[in-house]
């Protein structure tokens, strides 16, 4: 459905700007559609077909979305590789994905990765300075043959890590994207010129960009891509673009509020703030609401669940301060015993948060054992978080059953950090544990021998 939505977006929004690259050049909806067709034709010429994996190791540029849509139009599966990963980590993700073709800039291809050791053809992408220069060498004039709709056809691999640090690719098909899009948009298209501008700085390989792209296209407007998020840039763009809504993880919101020049930026146009990706303290929610003069909503999910729980903008203020809200329409919430996932805990007691909806992943890419461990016997995804439902029906989180902790919106696994620190010649043994932090949410503390 992604390819079809991109086509209709081109028809509806035409020459309106869809994306603005960090260097300033822009891509219209019509150009996005045309270039995606040309990349799709080139992928077919390189032997890519339905069910093959196309890996994208690209920075925050419009080319990422062109290639993603192109792969969908030939029935291929896009594996996004976070460019912020260290080279060895990117190499492991590529090997796990088993891509047929890798599109990557020269500086992001991990050293030693080539067609011989990843089993793929590596196509170098030279960053463009204008729309017509995008993905030169990976395009071929023409239009790909039409592809029959298949809601079960995989579209995207969104990589996450397990407790051992081994990367796992959560598989999302057309049906998951369709449900997430329906929740986000209600099935309604924005009118041309109706949508305002926004900006994006999180990795395009994350769950949001990968599964919410159809909904983003339906809303129209221009998305400004940033190479790296900073509070100063976020405040500047919010003021310059006169944005009506902003979003991010709690750490980003805290950094914006702590900026010494916050009061010099005109953020009066902001009416809504969406916070997700980690716990937000009551103090942070209250300060954001007061200083931006905007309503705050909390969003909670995990990569495997696709979509989950949230608070409403018009709900009592306390909801966003003490809870992560209630399930979205079509999402079931269940609190289970961590030791016996098939058993629900009594009402009001703490249990492992489990979610079930049409948005949950189809499974982990080529990993039946880990897939089985991620689900309960009745189809709920186990998040590893612990919480309880209070008397008002709101989910309150209290901790995690897994070792993982969340630092600035990113999952961190102690074993991975310990493995690096243990390489130091002066360290005999090390254990990493999290502690609460007002800015980052949590930080790791290393206990060293």
Secondary structure as a PSIPRED ss2 file (coil, helix, strand):
# PSIPRED VFORMAT (PSIPRED V4.0)

   1 X C   1.000  0.000  0.000
   2 X H   0.000  1.000  0.000
   3 X H   0.000  1.000  0.000
   4 X H   0.000  1.000  0.000
   5 X H   0.000  1.000  0.000
   6 X H   0.000  1.000  0.000
   7 X H   0.000  1.000  0.000
   8 X H   0.000  1.000  0.000
   9 X H   0.000  1.000  0.000
  10 X H   0.000  1.000  0.000
  11 X H   0.000  1.000  0.000
  12 X H   0.000  1.000  0.000
  13 X H   0.000  1.000  0.000
  14 X C   1.000  0.000  0.000
  15 X C   1.000  0.000  0.000
  16 X C   1.000  0.000  0.000
  17 X E   0.000  0.000  1.000
  18 X E   0.000  0.000  1.000
  19 X E   0.000  0.000  1.000
  20 X E   0.000  0.000  1.000
  21 X C   1.000  0.000  0.000
  22 X C   1.000  0.000  0.000
  23 X C   1.000  0.000  0.000
  24 X C   1.000  0.000  0.000
  25 X C   1.000  0.000  0.000
  26 X E   0.000  0.000  1.000
  27 X E   0.000  0.000  1.000
  28 X E   0.000  0.000  1.000
  29 X H   0.000  1.000  0.000
  30 X H   0.000  1.000  0.000
  31 X H   0.000  1.000  0.000
  32 X H   0.000  1.000  0.000
  33 X H   0.000  1.000  0.000
  34 X H   0.000  1.000  0.000
  35 X H   0.000  1.000  0.000
  36 X H   0.000  1.000  0.000
  37 X H   0.000  1.000  0.000
  38 X H   0.000  1.000  0.000
  39 X H   0.000  1.000  0.000
  40 X H   0.000  1.000  0.000
  41 X H   0.000  1.000  0.000
  42 X H   0.000  1.000  0.000
  43 X H   0.000  1.000  0.000
  44 X H   0.000  1.000  0.000
  45 X H   0.000  1.000  0.000
  46 X C   1.000  0.000  0.000
  47 X C   1.000  0.000  0.000
  48 X C   1.000  0.000  0.000
  49 X C   1.000  0.000  0.000
  50 X C   1.000  0.000  0.000
  51 X C   1.000  0.000  0.000
  52 X C   1.000  0.000  0.000
  53 X E   0.000  0.000  1.000
  54 X E   0.000  0.000  1.000
  55 X E   0.000  0.000  1.000
  56 X E   0.000  0.000  1.000
  57 X E   0.000  0.000  1.000
  58 X C   1.000  0.000  0.000
  59 X C   1.000  0.000  0.000
  60 X C   1.000  0.000  0.000
  61 X C   1.000  0.000  0.000
  62 X C   1.000  0.000  0.000
  63 X H   0.000  1.000  0.000
  64 X H   0.000  1.000  0.000
  65 X H   0.000  1.000  0.000
  66 X H   0.000  1.000  0.000
  67 X H   0.000  1.000  0.000
  68 X H   0.000  1.000  0.000
  69 X H   0.000  1.000  0.000
  70 X H   0.000  1.000  0.000
  71 X H   0.000  1.000  0.000
  72 X H   0.000  1.000  0.000
  73 X H   0.000  1.000  0.000
  74 X C   1.000  0.000  0.000
  75 X C   1.000  0.000  0.000
  76 X C   1.000  0.000  0.000
  77 X E   0.000  0.000  1.000
  78 X E   0.000  0.000  1.000
  79 X E   0.000  0.000  1.000
  80 X E   0.000  0.000  1.000
  81 X C   1.000  0.000  0.000
  82 X C   1.000  0.000  0.000
  83 X C   1.000  0.000  0.000
  84 X C   1.000  0.000  0.000
  85 X C   1.000  0.000  0.000
  86 X C   1.000  0.000  0.000
  87 X H   0.000  1.000  0.000
  88 X H   0.000  1.000  0.000
  89 X H   0.000  1.000  0.000
  90 X H   0.000  1.000  0.000
  91 X H   0.000  1.000  0.000
  92 X H   0.000  1.000  0.000
  93 X H   0.000  1.000  0.000
  94 X H   0.000  1.000  0.000
  95 X H   0.000  1.000  0.000
  96 X H   0.000  1.000  0.000
  97 X H   0.000  1.000  0.000
  98 X C   1.000  0.000  0.000
  99 X C   1.000  0.000  0.000
 100 X C   1.000  0.000  0.000
 101 X E   0.000  0.000  1.000
 102 X E   0.000  0.000  1.000
 103 X E   0.000  0.000  1.000
 104 X E   0.000  0.000  1.000
 105 X C   1.000  0.000  0.000
 106 X H   0.000  1.000  0.000
 107 X H   0.000  1.000  0.000
 108 X H   0.000  1.000  0.000
 109 X C   1.000  0.000  0.000
 110 X C   1.000  0.000  0.000
 111 X C   1.000  0.000  0.000
 112 X C   1.000  0.000  0.000
 113 X C   1.000  0.000  0.000
 114 X C   1.000  0.000  0.000
 115 X H   0.000  1.000  0.000
 116 X H   0.000  1.000  0.000
 117 X H   0.000  1.000  0.000
 118 X H   0.000  1.000  0.000
 119 X C   1.000  0.000  0.000
 120 X C   1.000  0.000  0.000
 121 X E   0.000  0.000  1.000
 122 X E   0.000  0.000  1.000
 123 X E   0.000  0.000  1.000
 124 X E   0.000  0.000  1.000
 125 X C   1.000  0.000  0.000
 126 X C   1.000  0.000  0.000
 127 X C   1.000  0.000  0.000
 128 X C   1.000  0.000  0.000
 129 X C   1.000  0.000  0.000
 130 X C   1.000  0.000  0.000
 131 X H   0.000  1.000  0.000
 132 X H   0.000  1.000  0.000
 133 X H   0.000  1.000  0.000
 134 X C   1.000  0.000  0.000
 135 X C   1.000  0.000  0.000
 136 X C   1.000  0.000  0.000
 137 X C   1.000  0.000  0.000
 138 X C   1.000  0.000  0.000
 139 X C   1.000  0.000  0.000
 140 X C   1.000  0.000  0.000
 141 X C   1.000  0.000  0.000
 142 X C   1.000  0.000  0.000
 143 X C   1.000  0.000  0.000
 144 X C   1.000  0.000  0.000
 145 X C   1.000  0.000  0.000
 146 X C   1.000  0.000  0.000
 147 X C   1.000  0.000  0.000
 148 X C   1.000  0.000  0.000
 149 X C   1.000  0.000  0.000
 150 X C   1.000  0.000  0.000
 151 X C   1.000  0.000  0.000
 152 X C   1.000  0.000  0.000
 153 X C   1.000  0.000  0.000
 154 X E   0.000  0.000  1.000
 155 X E   0.000  0.000  1.000
 156 X E   0.000  0.000  1.000
 157 X E   0.000  0.000  1.000
 158 X E   0.000  0.000  1.000
 159 X E   0.000  0.000  1.000
 160 X E   0.000  0.000  1.000
 161 X E   0.000  0.000  1.000
 162 X C   1.000  0.000  0.000
 163 X C   1.000  0.000  0.000
 164 X C   1.000  0.000  0.000
 165 X C   1.000  0.000  0.000
 166 X C   1.000  0.000  0.000
 167 X E   0.000  0.000  1.000
 168 X E   0.000  0.000  1.000
 169 X E   0.000  0.000  1.000
 170 X E   0.000  0.000  1.000
 171 X E   0.000  0.000  1.000
 172 X E   0.000  0.000  1.000
 173 X E   0.000  0.000  1.000
 174 X H   0.000  1.000  0.000
 175 X H   0.000  1.000  0.000
 176 X H   0.000  1.000  0.000
 177 X H   0.000  1.000  0.000
 178 X H   0.000  1.000  0.000
 179 X H   0.000  1.000  0.000
 180 X H   0.000  1.000  0.000
 181 X H   0.000  1.000  0.000
 182 X H   0.000  1.000  0.000
 183 X H   0.000  1.000  0.000
 184 X H   0.000  1.000  0.000
 185 X H   0.000  1.000  0.000
 186 X C   1.000  0.000  0.000
 187 X C   1.000  0.000  0.000
 188 X C   1.000  0.000  0.000
 189 X C   1.000  0.000  0.000
 190 X C   1.000  0.000  0.000
 191 X C   1.000  0.000  0.000
 192 X C   1.000  0.000  0.000
 193 X C   1.000  0.000  0.000
 194 X C   1.000  0.000  0.000
 195 X C   1.000  0.000  0.000
 196 X C   1.000  0.000  0.000
 197 X C   1.000  0.000  0.000
 198 X E   0.000  0.000  1.000
 199 X E   0.000  0.000  1.000
 200 X E   0.000  0.000  1.000
 201 X C   1.000  0.000  0.000
 202 X C   1.000  0.000  0.000
 203 X C   1.000  0.000  0.000
 204 X C   1.000  0.000  0.000
 205 X C   1.000  0.000  0.000
 206 X C   1.000  0.000  0.000
 207 X H   0.000  1.000  0.000
 208 X H   0.000  1.000  0.000
 209 X H   0.000  1.000  0.000
 210 X H   0.000  1.000  0.000
 211 X H   0.000  1.000  0.000
 212 X H   0.000  1.000  0.000
 213 X H   0.000  1.000  0.000
 214 X H   0.000  1.000  0.000
 215 X H   0.000  1.000  0.000
 216 X H   0.000  1.000  0.000
 217 X H   0.000  1.000  0.000
 218 X H   0.000  1.000  0.000
 219 X H   0.000  1.000  0.000
 220 X C   1.000  0.000  0.000
 221 X C   1.000  0.000  0.000
 222 X C   1.000  0.000  0.000
 223 X E   0.000  0.000  1.000
 224 X E   0.000  0.000  1.000
 225 X E   0.000  0.000  1.000
 226 X C   1.000  0.000  0.000
 227 X C   1.000  0.000  0.000
 228 X C   1.000  0.000  0.000
 229 X C   1.000  0.000  0.000
 230 X C   1.000  0.000  0.000
 231 X H   0.000  1.000  0.000
 232 X H   0.000  1.000  0.000
 233 X H   0.000  1.000  0.000
 234 X H   0.000  1.000  0.000
 235 X H   0.000  1.000  0.000
 236 X H   0.000  1.000  0.000
 237 X H   0.000  1.000  0.000
 238 X H   0.000  1.000  0.000
 239 X H   0.000  1.000  0.000
 240 X H   0.000  1.000  0.000
 241 X C   1.000  0.000  0.000
 242 X C   1.000  0.000  0.000
 243 X C   1.000  0.000  0.000
 244 X C   1.000  0.000  0.000
 245 X E   0.000  0.000  1.000
 246 X E   0.000  0.000  1.000
 247 X E   0.000  0.000  1.000
 248 X E   0.000  0.000  1.000
 249 X C   1.000  0.000  0.000
 250 X H   0.000  1.000  0.000
 251 X H   0.000  1.000  0.000
 252 X H   0.000  1.000  0.000
 253 X H   0.000  1.000  0.000
 254 X H   0.000  1.000  0.000
 255 X H   0.000  1.000  0.000
 256 X H   0.000  1.000  0.000
 257 X H   0.000  1.000  0.000
 258 X H   0.000  1.000  0.000
 259 X C   1.000  0.000  0.000
 260 X C   1.000  0.000  0.000
 261 X C   1.000  0.000  0.000
 262 X H   0.000  1.000  0.000
 263 X H   0.000  1.000  0.000
 264 X H   0.000  1.000  0.000
 265 X C   1.000  0.000  0.000
 266 X C   1.000  0.000  0.000
 267 X C   1.000  0.000  0.000
 268 X C   1.000  0.000  0.000
 269 X C   1.000  0.000  0.000
 270 X C   1.000  0.000  0.000
 271 X C   1.000  0.000  0.000
 272 X E   0.000  0.000  1.000
 273 X E   0.000  0.000  1.000
 274 X E   0.000  0.000  1.000
 275 X E   0.000  0.000  1.000
 276 X C   1.000  0.000  0.000
 277 X C   1.000  0.000  0.000
 278 X C   1.000  0.000  0.000
 279 X C   1.000  0.000  0.000
 280 X C   1.000  0.000  0.000
 281 X C   1.000  0.000  0.000
 282 X H   0.000  1.000  0.000
 283 X H   0.000  1.000  0.000
 284 X H   0.000  1.000  0.000
 285 X H   0.000  1.000  0.000
 286 X H   0.000  1.000  0.000
 287 X H   0.000  1.000  0.000
 288 X H   0.000  1.000  0.000
 289 X H   0.000  1.000  0.000
 290 X H   0.000  1.000  0.000
 291 X H   0.000  1.000  0.000
 292 X H   0.000  1.000  0.000
 293 X C   1.000  0.000  0.000
 294 X C   1.000  0.000  0.000
 295 X E   0.000  0.000  1.000
 296 X E   0.000  0.000  1.000
 297 X E   0.000  0.000  1.000
 298 X E   0.000  0.000  1.000
 299 X E   0.000  0.000  1.000
 300 X E   0.000  0.000  1.000
 301 X C   1.000  0.000  0.000
 302 X C   1.000  0.000  0.000
 303 X H   0.000  1.000  0.000
 304 X H   0.000  1.000  0.000
 305 X H   0.000  1.000  0.000
 306 X C   1.000  0.000  0.000
 307 X C   1.000  0.000  0.000
 308 X C   1.000  0.000  0.000
 309 X E   0.000  0.000  1.000
 310 X E   0.000  0.000  1.000
 311 X C   1.000  0.000  0.000
 312 X C   1.000  0.000  0.000
 313 X C   1.000  0.000  0.000
 314 X C   1.000  0.000  0.000
 315 X C   1.000  0.000  0.000
 316 X C   1.000  0.000  0.000
 317 X H   0.000  1.000  0.000
 318 X H   0.000  1.000  0.000
 319 X H   0.000  1.000  0.000
 320 X H   0.000  1.000  0.000
 321 X H   0.000  1.000  0.000
 322 X H   0.000  1.000  0.000
 323 X C   1.000  0.000  0.000
 324 X C   1.000  0.000  0.000
 325 X C   1.000  0.000  0.000
 326 X E   0.000  0.000  1.000
 327 X E   0.000  0.000  1.000
 328 X C   1.000  0.000  0.000
 329 X C   1.000  0.000  0.000
 330 X C   1.000  0.000  0.000
 331 X C   1.000  0.000  0.000
 332 X E   0.000  0.000  1.000
 333 X E   0.000  0.000  1.000
 334 X E   0.000  0.000  1.000
 335 X E   0.000  0.000  1.000
 336 X E   0.000  0.000  1.000
 337 X C   1.000  0.000  0.000
 338 X C   1.000  0.000  0.000
 339 X C   1.000  0.000  0.000
 340 X C   1.000  0.000  0.000
 341 X C   1.000  0.000  0.000
 342 X C   1.000  0.000  0.000
 343 X C   1.000  0.000  0.000
 344 X E   0.000  0.000  1.000
 345 X C   1.000  0.000  0.000
 346 X C   1.000  0.000  0.000
 347 X C   1.000  0.000  0.000
 348 X C   1.000  0.000  0.000
 349 X C   1.000  0.000  0.000
 350 X C   1.000  0.000  0.000
 351 X E   0.000  0.000  1.000
 352 X E   0.000  0.000  1.000
 353 X E   0.000  0.000  1.000
 354 X E   0.000  0.000  1.000
 355 X E   0.000  0.000  1.000
 356 X E   0.000  0.000  1.000
 357 X C   1.000  0.000  0.000
 358 X C   1.000  0.000  0.000
 359 X C   1.000  0.000  0.000
 360 X C   1.000  0.000  0.000
 361 X C   1.000  0.000  0.000
 362 X C   1.000  0.000  0.000
 363 X E   0.000  0.000  1.000
 364 X E   0.000  0.000  1.000
 365 X C   1.000  0.000  0.000
 366 X C   1.000  0.000  0.000
 367 X C   1.000  0.000  0.000
 368 X H   0.000  1.000  0.000
 369 X H   0.000  1.000  0.000
 370 X H   0.000  1.000  0.000
 371 X H   0.000  1.000  0.000
 372 X H   0.000  1.000  0.000
 373 X H   0.000  1.000  0.000
 374 X H   0.000  1.000  0.000
 375 X E   0.000  0.000  1.000
 376 X C   1.000  0.000  0.000
 377 X C   1.000  0.000  0.000
 378 X C   1.000  0.000  0.000
 379 X C   1.000  0.000  0.000
 380 X C   1.000  0.000  0.000
 381 X E   0.000  0.000  1.000
 382 X E   0.000  0.000  1.000
 383 X E   0.000  0.000  1.000
 384 X E   0.000  0.000  1.000
 385 X E   0.000  0.000  1.000
 386 X E   0.000  0.000  1.000
 387 X E   0.000  0.000  1.000
 388 X E   0.000  0.000  1.000
 389 X E   0.000  0.000  1.000
 390 X C   1.000  0.000  0.000
 391 X C   1.000  0.000  0.000
 392 X C   1.000  0.000  0.000
 393 X C   1.000  0.000  0.000
 394 X C   1.000  0.000  0.000
 395 X E   0.000  0.000  1.000
 396 X E   0.000  0.000  1.000
 397 X E   0.000  0.000  1.000
 398 X E   0.000  0.000  1.000
 399 X E   0.000  0.000  1.000
 400 X E   0.000  0.000  1.000
 401 X C   1.000  0.000  0.000
 402 X C   1.000  0.000  0.000
 403 X C   1.000  0.000  0.000
 404 X C   1.000  0.000  0.000
 405 X E   0.000  0.000  1.000
 406 X E   0.000  0.000  1.000
 407 X E   0.000  0.000  1.000
 408 X C   1.000  0.000  0.000
 409 X C   1.000  0.000  0.000
 410 X E   0.000  0.000  1.000
 411 X E   0.000  0.000  1.000
 412 X E   0.000  0.000  1.000
 413 X C   1.000  0.000  0.000
 414 X H   0.000  1.000  0.000
 415 X H   0.000  1.000  0.000
 416 X H   0.000  1.000  0.000
 417 X H   0.000  1.000  0.000
 418 X H   0.000  1.000  0.000
 419 X H   0.000  1.000  0.000
 420 X H   0.000  1.000  0.000
 421 X H   0.000  1.000  0.000
 422 X C   1.000  0.000  0.000
 423 X C   1.000  0.000  0.000
 424 X C   1.000  0.000  0.000
 425 X C   1.000  0.000  0.000
 426 X C   1.000  0.000  0.000
 427 X C   1.000  0.000  0.000
 428 X C   1.000  0.000  0.000
 429 X C   1.000  0.000  0.000
 430 X E   0.000  0.000  1.000
 431 X E   0.000  0.000  1.000
 432 X E   0.000  0.000  1.000
 433 X E   0.000  0.000  1.000
 434 X E   0.000  0.000  1.000
 435 X E   0.000  0.000  1.000
 436 X E   0.000  0.000  1.000
 437 X E   0.000  0.000  1.000
 438 X C   1.000  0.000  0.000
 439 X C   1.000  0.000  0.000
 440 X C   1.000  0.000  0.000
 441 X E   0.000  0.000  1.000
 442 X E   0.000  0.000  1.000
 443 X E   0.000  0.000  1.000
 444 X E   0.000  0.000  1.000
 445 X E   0.000  0.000  1.000
 446 X E   0.000  0.000  1.000
 447 X E   0.000  0.000  1.000
 448 X E   0.000  0.000  1.000
 449 X C   1.000  0.000  0.000
